[in-house]
Amino acid sequence: MIILASGSPRRQELLRRVVPEFSVEPAQIDERALPVLAPRAYVQRLAMTKCATVAQRHPGATVIAADTMVAFNGQLLGKPQTAEAATAMLEQLSGQTHQVHTGMCVAWPDKTARQVVVTTEVTFWPLTSVEIADYVATGEPLDKAGAYGIQGQGALLVKAIKGDYYNVVGLPISTLARLLTAKQ
């Protein structure tokens, strides 16, 4: 049995490309209770904590956990809570290159686990205030780290990426597939 420790519809959709059958059980941890670390270390800690929480409840399962964050100039950019916060994030990212980090952890029934952090660089076009306002008006930025979704209308903001596209969506499936097959 495989369990995805995430309620994210995007992660579920992506995981189906690697593993056709799995259960979903979000870890239900308080992310604010974890110490804020450097971006790569933070996503790694979140993924490990989520994975361990669900694996503890299901000792016979293989558990997959992931957490994705956007970082700019070493600072984490989470999900904006308001249109104003989304606008501020997008203004900050306009014409700049930022990093998208996904921490992944896979725990197997034999109590072994592997973890990895995948990083992708994303460069935005220089954005006008009208472009930002129009995008924010779609509502899409409000539930996305860094205030954009590359798999949606946010793709129009992106000039270039260096690295794994699916990492930016939220689950680097080629890396995950290799993690899962390395155990077999």
PABA-699420 format. One record per residue (C-alpha): residue number from 1; residue in three letters; chain; x, y, z. Coordinates in steps of 0.02 Angstrom, whole numbers, plus 50000, padded with zeros to 5 digits. Layout:
NUM	ALA	A	X	Y	Z;
...
***
This chain:
1	MET	A	50000	50000	50000;
2	ILE	A	50061	50174	49954;
3	ILE	A	50000	50330	50043;
4	LEU	A	50023	50508	49985;
5	ALA	A	50039	50620	50139;
6	SER	A	49962	50769	50049;
7	GLY	A	49789	50830	50005;
8	SER	A	49853	50930	49857;
9	PRO	A	49753	50889	49699;
10	ARG	A	49907	50934	49594;
11	ARG	A	50017	50810	49687;
12	GLN	A	49884	50675	49672;
13	GLU	A	49870	50703	49484;
14	LEU	A	50059	50698	49463;
15	LEU	A	50082	50544	49573;
16	ARG	A	49959	50448	49464;
17	ARG	A	50089	50460	49325;
18	VAL	A	50210	50363	49434;
19	VAL	A	50098	50254	49542;
20	PRO	A	49922	50220	49476;
21	GLU	A	49848	50165	49644;
22	PHE	A	49875	50250	49812;
23	SER	A	49781	50319	49960;
24	VAL	A	49782	50499	50017;
25	GLU	A	49806	50550	50197;
26	PRO	A	49862	50728	50231;
27	ALA	A	49984	50735	50376;
28	GLN	A	49890	50872	50472;
29	ILE	A	50044	50951	50550;
30	ASP	A	50061	51130	50611;
31	GLU	A	50191	51198	50491;
32	ARG	A	50206	51357	50594;
33	ALA	A	50269	51255	50742;
34	LEU	A	50425	51204	50647;
35	PRO	A	50577	51317	50658;
36	VAL	A	50603	51425	50504;
37	LEU	A	50762	51368	50420;
38	ALA	A	50849	51407	50257;
39	PRO	A	50730	51366	50112;
40	ARG	A	50805	51197	50062;
41	ALA	A	50819	51139	50242;
42	TYR	A	50643	51199	50281;
43	VAL	A	50558	51100	50141;
44	GLN	A	50662	50948	50186;
45	ARG	A	50608	50961	50368;
46	LEU	A	50425	50983	50318;
47	ALA	A	50428	50831	50203;
48	MET	A	50515	50724	50336;
49	THR	A	50391	50777	50470;
50	LYS	A	50240	50743	50360;
51	CYS	A	50310	50575	50305;
52	ALA	A	50351	50519	50483;
53	THR	A	50180	50574	50548;
54	VAL	A	50085	50469	50421;
55	ALA	A	50208	50322	50424;
56	GLN	A	50184	50309	50612;
57	ARG	A	49997	50284	50587;
58	HIS	A	50023	50158	50445;
59	PRO	A	50178	50052	50482;
60	GLY	A	50143	49931	50338;
61	ALA	A	50133	50065	50204;
62	THR	A	50253	50156	50091;
63	VAL	A	50226	50341	50126;
64	ILE	A	50268	50483	50008;
65	ALA	A	50272	50662	50071;
66	ALA	A	50322	50823	49985;
67	ASP	A	50323	51008	50019;
68	THR	A	50358	51145	49894;
69	MET	A	50410	51324	49929;
70	VAL	A	50465	51471	49825;
71	ALA	A	50621	51565	49881;
72	PHE	A	50685	51733	49823;
73	ASN	A	50846	51809	49888;
74	GLY	A	50852	51673	50021;
75	GLN	A	50678	51713	50088;
76	LEU	A	50530	51595	50082;
77	LEU	A	50375	51655	49990;
78	GLY	A	50226	51554	50048;
79	LYS	A	50045	51563	49994;
80	PRO	A	49980	51741	49998;
81	GLN	A	49827	51767	50106;
82	THR	A	49761	51920	50014;
83	ALA	A	49760	51995	49840;
84	GLU	A	49874	52133	49905;
85	ALA	A	50001	52005	49968;
86	ALA	A	49994	51914	49801;
87	THR	A	50023	52078	49709;
88	ALA	A	50173	52117	49819;
89	MET	A	50250	51946	49788;
90	LEU	A	50226	51957	49600;
91	GLU	A	50300	52132	49597;
92	GLN	A	50451	52064	49690;
93	LEU	A	50472	51919	49567;
94	SER	A	50444	52024	49410;
95	GLY	A	50595	52014	49295;
96	GLN	A	50690	51909	49422;
97	THR	A	50747	51731	49445;
98	HIS	A	50688	51635	49598;
99	GLN	A	50702	51457	49659;
100	VAL	A	50568	51327	49686;
101	HIS	A	50620	51195	49813;
102	THR	A	50526	51032	49843;
103	GLY	A	50575	50922	49987;
104	MET	A	50523	50741	49964;
105	CYS	A	50530	50597	50085;
106	VAL	A	50484	50416	50053;
107	ALA	A	50468	50296	50200;
108	TRP	A	50452	50108	50174;
109	PRO	A	50373	49977	50287;
110	ASP	A	50547	49915	50339;
111	LYS	A	50571	50084	50427;
112	THR	A	50699	50147	50300;
113	ALA	A	50673	50316	50220;
114	ARG	A	50754	50423	50088;
115	GLN	A	50740	50607	50065;
116	VAL	A	50790	50731	49932;
117	VAL	A	50769	50914	49891;
118	VAL	A	50744	50962	49708;
119	THR	A	50773	51142	49656;
120	THR	A	50716	51227	49496;
121	GLU	A	50757	51404	49445;
122	VAL	A	50614	51506	49371;
123	THR	A	50634	51673	49284;
124	PHE	A	50487	51789	49263;
125	TRP	A	50461	51913	49123;
126	PRO	A	50462	52094	49179;
127	LEU	A	50279	52116	49225;
128	THR	A	50173	52272	49209;
129	SER	A	50054	52322	49347;
130	VAL	A	49910	52281	49230;
131	GLU	A	49976	52104	49199;
132	ILE	A	49995	52076	49385;
133	ALA	A	49822	52146	49425;
134	ASP	A	49741	52041	49288;
135	TYR	A	49826	51883	49352;
136	VAL	A	49783	51918	49534;
137	ALA	A	49602	51948	49482;
138	THR	A	49593	51766	49423;
139	GLY	A	49609	51710	49604;
140	GLU	A	49739	51582	49555;
141	PRO	A	49883	51658	49656;
142	LEU	A	49796	51642	49824;
143	ASP	A	49828	51458	49852;
144	LYS	A	49999	51447	49771;
145	ALA	A	50171	51467	49848;
146	GLY	A	50251	51622	49774;
147	ALA	A	50080	51681	49712;
148	TYR	A	50080	51587	49547;
149	GLY	A	50039	51419	49471;
150	ILE	A	50148	51372	49323;
151	GLN	A	50020	51241	49270;
152	GLY	A	49885	51374	49252;
153	GLN	A	49877	51555	49199;
154	GLY	A	50040	51585	49293;
155	ALA	A	50130	51503	49146;
156	LEU	A	50110	51670	49055;
157	LEU	A	50223	51753	49184;
158	VAL	A	50368	51633	49158;
159	LYS	A	50508	51677	49038;
160	ALA	A	50618	51525	49074;
161	ILE	A	50645	51379	49191;
162	LYS	A	50804	51285	49229;
163	GLY	A	50766	51115	49302;
164	ASP	A	50616	51004	49327;
165	TYR	A	50450	51081	49272;
166	TYR	A	50351	50959	49380;
167	ASN	A	50449	51017	49531;
168	VAL	A	50374	51190	49505;
169	VAL	A	50200	51111	49497;
170	GLY	A	50234	51025	49663;
171	LEU	A	50302	50849	49637;
172	PRO	A	50462	50809	49540;
173	ILE	A	50397	50645	49470;
174	SER	A	50555	50587	49381;
175	THR	A	50655	50601	49543;
176	LEU	A	50515	50517	49640;
177	ALA	A	50508	50373	49515;
178	ARG	A	50694	50344	49537;
179	LEU	A	50678	50349	49727;
180	LEU	A	50541	50218	49721;
181	THR	A	50631	50102	49599;
182	ALA	A	50797	50116	49691;
183	LYS	A	50717	50028	49839;
184	GLN	A	50656	49878	49738;
***
